[in-house]
Every structure is written in C-alpha cells, then in structure tokens.
Amino acid sequence: MCLSIPSKVIEIDENNYATVDTMGVKRKVTLDLIAEEVNIGDYVLIHVGFAMNKISKEHAEDSIAAYNEIAEAMKNGEISEDEGNNNYV
C-alpha cells in the first residue's frame, strides 16, 4: 500500500515537470498524467515521480496535519515503533 503525502507545487518548467515540496523535501515530478491544469501553489498527490491527482488546499492541509500528529505521537512514544511500522509481508 502506498500513502501519498500532499505535495505543494512550487515551480513548473517548460517540459511539464513540477518541483514540489513534500513536508520540506523538494523533488521533481511530471505533470503529464493530470488532465486538469496545475498551477504553482496547487497540491498534488505523487507516486514514483508522477503527479497522479490534484487535490484541494483544504484536503492537503488536513492530511498534512494528520501526518504531523502521527509523527509527533510516535516521537513522544504514544505510538510504538511496532504499531507505527506495520509491514504487510
């Protein structure tokens, strides 16, 4: 299973590649699979270098807040490493 963290588009080049910021990590992704127009400031969900969906700012901010809450709970020991690292093998 893949969990996609919302990424904010911070730059778009002439080849339809976007630089996105994913919770402080910047990377380049292609926008070729998204039919609708994507602009700087929009949020996208990415998978293996491809932006797959554009999402609303509100949904992105809610998701990022949830990820931050989980990370903080793990840091504080409220969620054990085993509980927070379930691998399905």
C-alpha positions as CSV (number, residue, x, y, z in Angstrom):
1,M,0.0,0.0,0.0
2,C,1.2,3.5,-0.8
3,L,0.3,6.5,1.2
4,S,0.8,9.7,-0.7
5,I,1.5,12.8,1.2
6,P,0.2,16.0,-0.4
7,S,2.9,18.0,-2.2
8,K,2.8,21.7,-3.0
9,V,3.8,22.8,-6.5
10,I,6.4,25.4,-6.2
11,E,7.7,25.6,-9.8
12,I,6.7,24.3,-13.2
13,D,9.1,24.2,-16.1
14,E,8.5,24.2,-19.9
15,N,8.7,20.4,-20.1
16,N,5.7,20.0,-17.7
17,Y,7.8,19.0,-14.8
18,A,7.0,20.5,-11.4
19,T,9.2,21.0,-8.4
20,V,7.1,20.1,-5.4
21,D,7.6,20.4,-1.7
22,T,6.6,17.4,0.3
23,M,6.8,18.4,4.0
24,G,10.1,20.1,3.4
25,V,11.5,17.7,0.9
26,K,11.8,19.0,-2.7
27,R,11.6,16.8,-5.8
28,K,10.8,17.0,-9.5
29,V,7.7,15.2,-10.8
30,T,6.0,15.1,-14.1
31,L,2.5,16.5,-14.5
32,D,1.8,14.6,-17.7
33,L,-0.8,12.2,-16.1
34,I,-3.1,15.0,-14.8
35,A,-5.7,16.2,-17.3
36,E,-6.6,19.3,-15.5
37,E,-4.4,22.4,-15.3
38,V,-1.9,22.5,-12.4
39,N,-0.6,25.8,-11.2
40,I,2.1,27.0,-8.7
41,G,0.5,26.8,-5.3
42,D,-1.7,23.8,-6.1
43,Y,-1.4,20.5,-4.2
44,V,-0.9,17.1,-5.9
45,L,-0.5,13.5,-4.8
46,I,2.5,11.8,-6.3
47,H,3.7,8.3,-6.9
48,V,7.1,7.2,-8.3
49,G,7.8,10.6,-9.9
50,F,4.3,11.2,-11.3
51,A,1.7,13.6,-10.1
52,M,-1.4,11.5,-10.1
53,N,-4.1,13.8,-8.7
54,K,-4.7,17.4,-7.9
55,I,-6.4,18.0,-4.5
56,S,-7.8,21.0,-2.7
57,K,-5.7,23.1,-0.4
58,E,-8.1,22.3,2.5
59,H,-7.8,18.5,1.9
60,A,-4.0,18.8,1.6
61,E,-3.7,20.8,4.8
62,D,-5.9,18.4,6.7
63,S,-3.8,15.4,5.5
64,I,-0.5,17.1,6.4
65,A,-1.9,18.0,9.9
66,A,-2.8,14.3,10.4
67,Y,0.7,13.1,9.3
68,N,2.3,15.6,11.7
69,E,0.1,14.4,14.6
70,I,1.1,10.8,13.9
71,A,4.8,11.7,13.7
72,E,4.6,13.7,16.9
73,A,2.8,10.8,18.7
74,M,5.5,8.4,17.5
75,K,8.2,10.8,18.7
76,N,6.5,11.1,22.1
77,G,6.1,7.3,22.5
78,E,2.3,7.5,22.3
79,I,2.5,5.2,19.3
80,S,5.1,2.4,19.5
81,E,7.6,1.8,16.7
82,D,6.0,-1.6,16.1
83,E,2.5,-0.1,15.9
84,G,3.7,2.7,13.6
85,N,5.7,0.4,11.3
86,N,3.3,-2.4,10.3
87,N,4.7,-4.1,7.2
88,Y,2.4,-6.4,5.3
89,V,4.5,-9.3,4.1
